[in-house]
Amino acid sequence: MIFVVLLILLALLGAPLFSIIGSSALWGFHNAEIDLQVVAIEIYRLADMPVLLAIPLFTFAGYVLGESQAPGRLVRMTNALLGWVPGGLAIVSLIACALFTAFTGASGVTIVALGALLYPALKHAGYAERFNLGLITTSGSLGLLFAPSLPLILYGVVAQQVSLDTPVSIDDLFLAGILPGMLMLAMLSAWSIWNQPPQHTRVKVDRQEILAAIKDAAWEIPLPILILGGIYGGYVVVSEAAAVTAVYVLIVEVFIKREIPLRELPRIIRESMMLVGAIIIILGVSLASTNYLVDAEIPSQLFDTIRAHIDNKWTFLILLNLFLLVLGMMLDIFSALVIIIPIILPIAAGYGIHPVHLGLIFLANMQLGYFTPPVGMNLFIASHRFNKPVMELYLASLPFFFILLFAVLVITYWPALSLFLIT
C-alpha cells in the first residue's frame, strides 16, 4: 500500500509515465517471486510485432505533411468542391481538419497548421467569433476514427496482446471507424448549416477553380487510395502501406513540390520520433504490466466484482462512457490506451462487447477529452494559437461537445454502426 501511495505521489509530481508503469510491474513481479527479467523480455517482444512499424512511418509522414503546404491545398480543394453548399466553409473546415488529423495523428498539429487558414476565412465569411473558435478547437480531433489514425493503430497493437476469443485486426479497425466518423462529421455539419451567417450567400460553382484546386492537390489526392485501396485490395498489409505512404510523402513534399528543404528533414525526423519513442517505451513497459495483471487475475476479479453489481450490458456501457469521459479529462489518449485497455478489454468481452466496437467507443470518448478541462490539449494549443483565454475556448466548444457526446452515445448503443463494414 505504501508503494502504491508513493507511485501516485511521484505521478502527481511529474515523474515520467513509463517509470511509474514499469515500477509497478517490477514490484508486482517481485512480490509474486517471478524473475524480473520478464519485464525486459516483454519490452523486447515489441520487436516481434511487424505492425508496430506502422507507427513511426505514419507519424513521420504526418509530420512532413504538417510542415508542407499540403494543408492549404487540402482546404482549397474541399472549398472548391463544397463551398457552394449552405454552411459550406464551416463544413469544409470540418472535413479538412478531420482528414488532416487522420494523417498527422496529433490534433494539436491540425490546429496549428489549419487554424491560420480557417479562422480568418470563417471570420471573413461572417460566422460568429464563438462559433469559429469552437469549431476549430473541437474539429482538431475529429479524424481520430479515420485511417491511418495513430490511436487506431495503437489500440489494435495493445488489443492484440490481450488474450481474446475474438481477434482484433487493425484492418478491421480502419474499416469500422468510417461510419462512426462520418456520423460525427454529419452531425457537426448540420450544426454548421444551422449557424451559417444571416447574410450568407452561396458561392457559385466555379468549374475552373475546382479543376485548378484538384490539379494543385493532385499529389495529395492519391494518399487515401494508397492506404485504404492498398490494404483492402490485398496488395499490402498495414506496415507496408505505412512504408509506401512515408516514401511517397517524402518524395512529393521534398523532391517534387520542394516545400521542405533537405536541411529541415533532420529536425522533422527528430520531432516525429520523439513522439514515437515516448509511445513505444510506454507501450513496452505496459505490456509487462499487462502480463502481471493477467497472472494476478486482476481483470477477471474486477469483472466478477462488477458483474455482482451490474448484470446488464447496456448499464455497463453507461458507466464505461462516464469513466472514459473522466479519464479523457485527466490523461492524454496514448497513455490512456496503454494503461486502461488491457484492463477494460477482458471485462467488456465478458459482457459480450466486440473488441472493435469497444475500440471505437474508447477513441470517441477520448476525442472529447481533447477539449475538456483540465488536460484538454486542444484548449491550450488553441489558446496559444489565437491568443484567447482557455475558459473562453471551453465555453465556445460546449455546443460541439454536446453534439459529439450525443454521437458517442449513438456509437455506443448502436454496435451495428461500427461493425457493419466488417461483418
Secondary structure by P-SEA (a helix, b strand, c coil): caaaaaaaaaaaacccaaaaaaaaaaaaaaaaccccaaaaaaaacccccccaaaaaaaaaaaaaaaacaaaaaaaaaaaaacccccaaaaaaaaaaaaaaaaaaccaaaaaaacccccaaaaaaacccaaaaaaaaaccccccccccccaaaaaaaaaaaaccccbbbbaaaaaaaaaaaaaaaaaaaaaaaaaaccccbbbbcccaaaaaaaaaaacccccccccaaaaaaaccccaaaaaaaaaaaaaaaaccccccccccaaaaaaaaaaaaaaaaaaaaaaaaaaaaaaaaaaaaaaaaaaaaaccccaaaaaaaaaaaaaaaaacccaaaaaacccccaaaaaaaacccaaaaaaaaaaaaaaaccccccaaaaaaaaaaccccaaaaaaaaaaaaaaaaaaaaaaaacccccccccc
